[in-house]
């Protein structure tokens, strides 16, 4: 009887552990300083949502929506894999986006799963109807008090177009001296972002390494294999900084371990 009770308690503890690791959204705040950031954008808050993979957080995504609203963003960036190609449920993910656009302007680039499911046009159309700025190898400007920053986005290279070529298209009309933010799904292309001298890059895709070993890091990430280099946080080289979000959902494995779902807030500061 005691062994049965211990087994039951162990199973309950394991369930609670896995549930928390996969449903308890954490918010990570970071500050990015640069002399190129216009004074009007000092304190500008960007909330990044990445790799939802059709996951559900509360009824009608209410937990995720409340968490994003609490960050008080000036802009919301969605960096791909809004849906999952293995369990495509666009309407479920759009529940969150439908409320995001009421909080702040929303900008979106697709990930490899949107390309894999071959529903890119449908997803773009649905998001545009909601008022989302989609960035298919393109750039837009955000203006404040006569000053502006460029927000560029590239699609996923699974579409058959080289990342360098997509960046050329996205940045074609962006002057080199403009402070430029890039939305891109894949962190493993960091060397290309550095080569193009992009100021700040928002990426996801790595899922934080899926299983994280405390004080060590992630174990595996798509596009990087075992013990990946880019899984979470800031990475800097030359004049380029990249933020990698651990994301929200799962795809290649059913559980996240020591790797809570994450939304990231980056606050811009004029140096």
Rosetta blueprint (number, residue, H / E / L):
1 X L
2 X H
3 X H
4 X H
5 X H
6 X H
7 X H
8 X H
9 X H
10 X H
11 X H
12 X H
13 X H
14 X H
15 X H
16 X H
17 X H
18 X H
19 X H
20 X H
21 X H
22 X H
23 X H
24 X L
25 X L
26 X E
27 X E
28 X E
29 X E
30 X E
31 X E
32 X E
33 X E
34 X E
35 X L
36 X L
37 X L
38 X L
39 X H
40 X H
41 X H
42 X L
43 X L
44 X L
45 X E
46 X E
47 X E
48 X E
49 X E
50 X L
51 X L
52 X L
53 X L
54 X L
55 X L
56 X L
57 X L
58 X L
59 X H
60 X H
61 X H
62 X H
63 X H
64 X H
65 X H
66 X H
67 X H
68 X H
69 X H
70 X H
71 X L
72 X L
73 X L
74 X L
75 X E
76 X E
77 X E
78 X E
79 X E
80 X L
81 X L
82 X L
83 X L
84 X L
85 X L
86 X L
87 X L
88 X L
89 X L
90 X H
91 X H
92 X H
93 X H
94 X H
95 X H
96 X H
97 X H
98 X H
99 X H
100 X H
101 X H
102 X H
103 X H
104 X L
105 X E
106 X E
107 X E
108 X E
109 X E
110 X L
111 X L
112 X H
113 X H
114 X H
115 X H
116 X H
117 X L
118 X L
119 X L
120 X H
121 X H
122 X H
123 X H
124 X H
125 X H
126 X H
127 X H
128 X H
129 X H
130 X H
131 X L
132 X L
133 X E
134 X E
135 X L
136 X L
137 X L
138 X E
139 X E
140 X E
141 X E
142 X E
143 X E
144 X E
145 X L
146 X L
147 X E
148 X E
149 X E
150 X E
151 X E
152 X E
153 X E
154 X L
155 X L
156 X L
157 X H
158 X H
159 X H
160 X L
161 X L
162 X L
163 X H
164 X H
165 X H
166 X H
167 X H
168 X H
169 X H
170 X H
171 X L
172 X L
173 X L
174 X L
175 X L
176 X L
177 X L
178 X L
179 X L
180 X E
181 X E
182 X E
183 X E
184 X E
185 X E
186 X E
187 X H
188 X H
189 X H
190 X H
191 X H
192 X H
193 X H
194 X H
195 X H
196 X L
197 X L
198 X L
199 X L
200 X E
201 X E
202 X E
203 X E
204 X E
205 X L
206 X L
207 X H
208 X H
209 X H
210 X L
211 X E
212 X E
213 X E
214 X L
215 X L
216 X L
217 X E
218 X E
219 X L
220 X E
221 X E
222 X L
223 X L
224 X L
225 X E
226 X E
227 X L
228 X L
229 X L
230 X L
231 X L
232 X L
233 X E
234 X E
235 X E
236 X E
237 X E
238 X L
239 X L
240 X E
241 X E
242 X E
243 X E
244 X E
245 X L
246 X L
247 X L
248 X L
249 X L
250 X L
251 X L
252 X L
253 X L
254 X L
255 X L
256 X L
257 X E
258 X L
259 X L
260 X L
261 X L
262 X E
263 X E
264 X E
265 X E
266 X E
267 X E
268 X E
269 X E
270 X E
271 X L
